[in-house]
Amino acid sequence: MRIQGNTYDTADTKSLACGAAARLKKKEGRTIKAGGLWVYDNEIDAITGDFEDGQILAVEDFDGYFMGWGFINTRSRIRIRLLSRRREPGVSAAFLKERVRAAWDYRRHVIDTSSCRVIFGEADFLPGLTVDKYEDILVVESLALGSERIKGIVLTALTEILAEDGIQVRGIYERSDAKVREKEGLPRYKGFLTAPFDTRVPITENGIRYIVDVENGQKTGFFLDQKDNRRAIRRLCEGADVLDCFTHTGSFGLNAAAAGASHVLSVDASDLAIDQARENARMNGLETVVDYQTADVFELLPALAREGKTYDLVILDPPAFTKSRNSIKAAARGYREINLRGMKLVRDGGYLATCSCSHFMDPDLFAKTIHEAARDAHKRLRQVEFRTQAPDHPILWASDESYYLKFYIFQVLDEK
C-alpha cells in the first residue's frame, strides 16, 4: 500500500540514526533510568555531532555510558523520546517493523481486534504515535516531530503484518489535529494518507453496531479505551431507568439498552454527537428505548433534580477537564461538581458509573474528589469495582503518561 504516494522497504536494516549524541548532565536522566522514555531539556549537558530536529541520535550518560536511541526536538521541552535502550541492532526500518509486530501480537492475545488500538505511543515503545484500527481502516495520530519521520515506515509495516493474518487494510486516515502538535513545531493536520474512502466506518463492539466518523468525530472517531467498561455496566441495567451523560456516539447508553434497560436518556452538548448516537440506536433497533437530548450536562443535572427525577443508574463519562498540571484545581472542582450532581439523581441503592480520562487527574486525587462529592451530597458509596482503560491501551509501568483512565462503579446509598 502506498502511503502519501511513497513506498517503504520495511526489511531495510540500515540505521536511521544520525551520527550525533546527546550527553546527560551528571545526576540527571532520572526518568529514563527509572524505566521511562523521556529526556527533558534541562537534563542535557551537550550534544556532539550534526543533527536535525526529528532525527534519531544516541543518548549517553555523563560518563559516556550508552543509554539508548531516541529522536530529538530542540523546540520541545521533552527534548528526546527514546525508541530503544539497546546499542545493537540500532534503529532501522526492520527494527521498527518488529516493534509493530510485537504490538499486534500483544493485541491478538488480550482483546477483540476487530476494532482496537494497535499502537499506543510510549506504551508500545513508539513514542508520539497512535494507530487505531476500525475493521479494515486505520486512523493515525502523530504528536511528535520524530514520529512524523517514522510514520510511513510504521504504517507500511502494520499493513504488511495485518495482511499476514488475512486483514487487508482498505485505507488510512490521519487525525493529527491536536493542539499539542504546535509544541513540537508541527502544523495541525487531518486527511487521507491513502486513496480516499468513505470516512463513515461501520464497526461492531460488544455486539453493538456503530458508525465511526473518522474524519469529524472526536479524537480518532471513537473511544475504544472504554470497551470493557461499557460491557461492565450491563449487569446493572436490566429493567433500569438510566441517565447517560456525555454520551458522544451513544455507546454507554446503547450498552445499557441492549442489556435490558427500561429507558435510557442520553445527553451530550454536541448536536453532531446526538445525531450520530441516534443513528447508532436505529442501527441496533434500540430507538424506542433511548431518548436523546442536546444539553450542557452541568446545567441539566440540577434541572433534573429540581424536577424530582431519579435514576437506577447514572453514567458520567466526561471529556478530560484538564490537559495540564496548571489547571488541576479547576478540573477537580469540575469533577466534584459533576459527581455531586450525578449522585443526587441516583435512587437509594442505585448505581453510579463515573470516570476521568485525564492523565493529570491522578487516581488518588480522583478518588478524593469523589469522596468529597459523596460527603457533600449526603450519600454513602459502596464500591462495586475499579477499572482502567482497555488492555489495547496498555499501562506501561514507569511511563506515567500511559495511565490516564480511571473508572469506578459505585452503589449509591442514602445516609443510614
C-alpha positions in Angstrom: 0.0 0.0 0.0 1.4 3.4 -1.0 1.2 6.0 1.8 1.0 9.5 0.6 2.5 8.3 -2.7 5.6 6.8 -1.0 6.8 3.2 -0.7 9.0 2.0 2.2 11.2 -1.0 2.5 10.5 -2.5 5.9 13.2 -5.1 5.5 15.9 -2.5 5.3 18.4 -2.9 8.2 20.3 0.4 7.5 20.5 2.6 10.6 18.1 5.6 10.7 20.2 7.4 13.2 22.4 10.3 12.5 25.9 10.5 14.0 25.1 12.8 16.9 25.0 12.0 20.6 23.3 13.8 23.5 25.2 13.6 26.8 23.3 13.9 30.1 24.3 16.1 33.0 25.7 14.3 36.0 22.9 13.0 38.2 20.3 13.7 35.5 18.2 11.3 33.4 16.2 10.2 36.3 13.1 9.4 34.2 14.9 7.1 31.8 17.0 5.5 34.5 13.7 4.6 36.2 12.4 3.0 33.0 10.7 6.0 31.3 11.2 7.2 27.8 11.6 10.9 28.0 14.6 13.2 28.4 13.8 16.8 29.3 15.6 19.9 28.0 17.2 20.7 31.4 18.8 17.2 31.7 21.1 17.5 28.7 24.7 18.8 29.1 25.8 18.8 25.5 25.1 17.4 22.0 28.0 16.5 19.8 27.8 15.9 16.1 25.4 17.3 13.4 21.7 16.6 13.6 18.3 18.0 12.5 15.3 18.1 14.8 13.3 14.9 14.4 16.3 12.8 13.7 17.4 9.8 15.8 20.6 10.1 17.9 22.4 8.4 20.7 21.8 9.2 24.3 24.7 8.9 26.8 25.1 9.3 30.5 27.5 11.9 31.8 30.4 9.4 31.7 29.7 8.3 28.1 27.7 5.2 29.0 25.2 4.4 26.3 21.6 5.0 27.4 19.6 4.4 24.2 18.5 5.8 20.8 15.9 8.5 20.6 14.6 11.2 18.4 15.3 14.8 19.3 13.4 18.1 19.0 15.0 21.2 20.4 11.7 23.1 20.2 10.1 20.8 22.7 10.6 20.6 26.5 10.6 16.8 26.0 13.9 17.1 24.2 14.4 13.4 23.4 11.9 10.5 23.2 13.6 7.1 23.4 13.0 4.3 20.9 15.4 1.7 22.1 17.8 1.2 25.0 20.0 -1.3 23.2 23.0 -0.2 21.1 22.6 -3.1 18.8 20.9 -3.7 16.4 20.2 0.1 16.3 17.0 1.6 14.9 16.2 0.7 11.3 13.1 0.1 9.2 13.4 -3.6 10.0 13.7 -2.8 13.7 10.5 -0.7 13.6 8.6 -3.5 11.8 9.5 -5.8 14.7 8.2 -3.2 17.2 4.9 -3.1 15.2 4.8 -6.9 15.1 5.2 -7.0 18.9 2.3 -4.5 19.3 0.0 -6.5 17.1 0.9 -9.8 18.7 0.1 -8.4 22.1 -3.4 -7.2 21.0 -4.2 -10.6 19.4 -3.7 -12.1 22.9 -5.6 -9.6 25.1 -8.6 -8.2 23.2 -11.0 -8.5 20.3 -9.0 -7.0 17.5 -11.9 -6.3 15.0 -11.6 -2.7 16.2 -8.9 -1.8 18.7 -5.9 0.5 19.3 -3.0 -1.2 17.6 -0.2 1.2 18.6 -0.3 3.3 21.8 2.8 5.5 21.7 5.2 5.1 24.5 3.4 2.0 25.8 4.4 0.3 22.6 7.9 1.9 22.5 6.9 4.0 19.5 6.7 7.5 21.2 4.3 10.1 19.9 2.4 7.7 17.6 -1.1 6.3 17.9 -2.9 4.0 15.4 -6.5 2.8 15.8 -7.9 0.0 13.7 -11.6 0.2 12.8 -12.3 -3.0 11.0 -10.2 -2.5 7.7 -9.5 1.2 8.2 -6.5 2.6 10.1 -6.5 6.0 11.8 -3.2 7.5 12.8 -2.3 10.4 15.2 1.3 11.7 15.2 2.1 14.1 18.0 5.9 14.3 17.8 8.3 15.5 15.2 10.3 12.3 15.4 7.1 10.2 14.9 6.4 12.1 11.8 9.7 10.9 10.3 9.0 7.2 11.0 5.2 7.3 10.5 5.3 6.0 6.9 7.6 3.1 7.8 5.4 2.1 10.8 2.1 2.2 8.8 3.6 0.2 5.9 4.9 -2.4 8.4 1.5 -2.5 10.1 -0.4 -3.1 6.8 2.1 -5.9 5.9 1.7 -7.6 9.3 -2.1 -7.4 9.2 -2.0 -8.9 5.7 -0.1 -11.9 7.1 -3.2 -12.5 9.3 -5.6 -12.1 6.3 -6.6 -8.5 7.1 -6.4 -6.2 4.1 -6.3 -2.6 5.1 -8.6 -0.6 2.9 -7.3 2.8 3.7 -5.6 5.1 6.2 -6.7 8.4 7.6 -4.7 10.9 9.7 -6.1 12.7 12.6 -3.1 14.7 13.7 -5.2 17.8 14.5 -4.5 18.1 18.3 -3.2 21.4 19.5 -0.3 19.8 21.3 1.4 19.3 17.9 2.2 23.0 18.0 4.5 22.5 20.9 6.6 20.2 18.6 6.6 22.9 15.9 4.2 20.9 13.8 1.1 22.1 12.0 -2.3 20.5 12.8 -3.4 18.2 10.1 -6.1 15.7 9.1 -6.6 14.0 5.8 -6.2 10.8 3.7 -2.8 9.1 3.6 -4.0 6.7 1.0 -6.6 6.8 -1.7 -9.9 8.4 -0.4 -12.6 6.2 1.1 -15.9 6.7 2.9 -14.9 8.1 6.3 -18.1 6.8 8.0 -16.8 3.4 9.0 -19.2 0.7 10.4 -17.8 -1.3 13.3 -19.2 -3.8 15.9 -18.2 -3.7 19.6 -19.7 -5.9 22.3 -22.3 -6.9 19.8 -23.5 -3.4 19.1 -23.1 -1.7 15.7 -21.8 1.8 15.3 -20.9 4.2 12.6 -17.5 5.8 13.4 -16.8 9.1 11.7 -13.0 9.1 11.5 -13.0 12.5 9.8 -15.2 14.5 12.1 -15.6 12.5 15.3 -13.7 13.3 18.5 -10.1 12.0 18.6 -9.9 9.3 16.0 -13.7 8.9 15.9 -14.5 6.5 18.8 -13.3 5.9 22.3 -12.0 2.4 22.1 -10.5 2.6 25.6 -13.9 2.2 27.3 -14.7 -1.1 25.5 -14.6 -3.3 28.6 -16.1 -0.7 30.9 -19.1 -0.4 28.6 -19.6 -4.1 29.0 -19.1 -3.9 32.8 -22.2 -1.7 33.3 -24.5 -4.2 31.5 -25.1 -6.3 34.6 -26.7 -3.3 36.3 -29.1 -2.4 33.6 -31.9 -5.0 33.3 -35.2 -3.1 33.9 -33.3 0.0 34.9 -34.0 3.7 34.2 -30.6 5.1 33.1 -29.1 8.5 32.6 -26.1 8.5 30.3 -24.2 11.8 30.4 -21.6 12.9 27.8 -22.9 10.2 25.5 -20.7 11.0 22.4 -21.6 8.2 20.0 -24.2 6.8 22.5 -22.0 3.8 23.4 -22.7 3.5 27.2 -26.4 4.2 26.7 -26.7 1.6 23.9 -24.9 -1.0 26.1 -27.5 -0.3 28.8 -30.4 -0.5 26.4 -29.0 -3.8 24.9 -28.7 -5.2 28.4 -32.5 -4.7 29.1 -32.8 -1.1 30.5 -36.4 0.0 30.5 -35.5 3.5 29.4 -32.2 5.5 28.7 -31.8 9.2 28.5 -28.5 10.0 26.7 -27.2 13.6 26.8 -24.4 15.4 25.0 -23.7 19.1 24.3 -22.9 18.4 20.6 -25.7 18.2 18.1 -23.4 16.2 15.8 -22.8 13.7 18.6 -26.5 13.3 19.3 -27.3 12.9 15.6 -24.7 10.2 15.4 -25.9 8.5 18.6 -29.5 8.5 17.3 -28.3 6.8 14.0 -26.5 4.2 16.0 -29.6 3.5 18.1 -31.6 3.0 14.9 -29.0 0.6 13.5 -29.4 -1.6 16.6 -33.2 -1.4 16.8 -33.0 0.4 20.2 -34.5 3.8 19.2 -37.7 3.1 21.3 -35.6 2.5 24.4 -33.2 5.5 24.2 -34.1 9.2 24.1 -31.6 11.8 23.2 -31.2 15.4 24.4 -28.7 18.1 23.4 -27.8 19.9 26.6 -25.0 21.1 28.8 -24.7 18.4 31.5 -23.7 20.8 34.2 -26.9 22.7 33.6 -29.1 19.7 33.0 -28.3 17.7 36.2 -29.6 20.4 38.6 -32.6 21.0 36.4 -33.5 17.2 36.6 -33.0 17.3 40.4 -35.5 20.3 40.6 -38.0 18.2 38.6 -37.6 15.4 41.2 -36.1 13.0 38.6 -34.2 10.0 39.9 -32.5 7.0 38.1 -31.4 3.5 38.8 -28.0 4.1 37.0 -26.2 7.4 36.3 -23.3 7.2 33.9 -20.7 10.1 33.9 -18.2 9.9 31.0 -17.0 13.5 30.7 -14.1 14.7 28.5 -10.8 15.5 30.2 -11.4 18.6 32.3 -7.6 19.2 32.4 -4.8 18.6 29.9 -2.1 20.3 32.0 -0.9 20.4 35.6 -1.7 24.1 35.7 -5.5 23.5 35.7 -5.7 20.6 38.1 -7.5 22.5 40.8 -10.2 23.8 38.4 -10.6 20.3 37.0 -11.0 18.8 40.5 -13.8 21.3 41.1 -15.5 20.2 37.8 -15.2 16.5 38.7 -16.5 17.2 42.2 -19.5 19.2 40.9 -20.5 16.7 38.2 -20.3 13.7 40.6 -22.2 15.5 43.4 -25.0 16.3 40.9 -24.9 12.8 39.5 -25.1 11.2 42.9 -28.1 13.3 43.9 -30.0 11.8 40.9 -29.4 8.2 41.9 -32.2 6.4 43.7 -31.3 4.9 47.1 -29.5 1.6 46.3 -28.9 2.6 42.6 -25.6 2.9 40.9 -23.1 5.5 39.6 -20.6 4.8 36.9 -18.0 7.6 36.8 -14.7 8.2 35.2 -11.9 10.6 34.4 -9.8 10.3 31.2 -7.3 13.0 32.3 -3.7 11.7 32.9 -3.2 14.7 35.2 -6.1 13.8 37.4 -4.2 11.1 39.2 -6.0 8.2 40.9 -5.6 9.4 44.4 -6.9 12.9 43.5 -9.9 11.5 41.6 -10.8 9.2 44.5 -10.5 12.1 46.9 -12.7 14.3 44.7 -15.4 11.6 44.5 -15.3 11.1 48.3 -15.8 14.9 48.8 -18.7 14.9 46.4 -20.4 12.0 48.3 -19.9 13.7 51.6 -21.5 16.9 50.3 -24.3 15.1 48.6 -25.0 13.2 51.9 -24.6 9.9 50.1 -22.6 6.8 51.1 -20.7 4.9 48.4 -20.3 1.2 48.2 -17.6 0.4 45.6 -18.5 -2.3 43.2 -15.3 -2.2 41.1 -12.5 0.0 39.9 -11.3 -0.3 36.3 -8.9 1.4 33.9 -8.5 1.6 30.2 -8.9 -1.5 28.0 -5.8 -3.6 27.5 -5.2 -2.4 24.0 -4.3 0.9 25.7 -1.6 -0.8 27.9 -0.3 0.9 31.0 3.5 0.8 30.9 4.9 1.0 34.4 7.5 3.8 34.7 5.7 5.6 31.8 3.1 7.5 33.8 1.6 9.2 30.7 0.3 5.8 29.6 -2.1 5.6 32.6 -4.9 8.0 32.2 -8.4 6.4 32.5 -9.9 5.8 35.9 -13.4 4.2 36.0 -15.5 3.5 39.1 -18.8 1.7 39.6 -20.5 2.5 43.0 -23.7 1.6 44.7 -25.1 4.9 46.0 -26.9 4.8 49.3 -28.7 7.5 51.3 -27.2 8.1 54.7 -28.5 5.5 57.1 
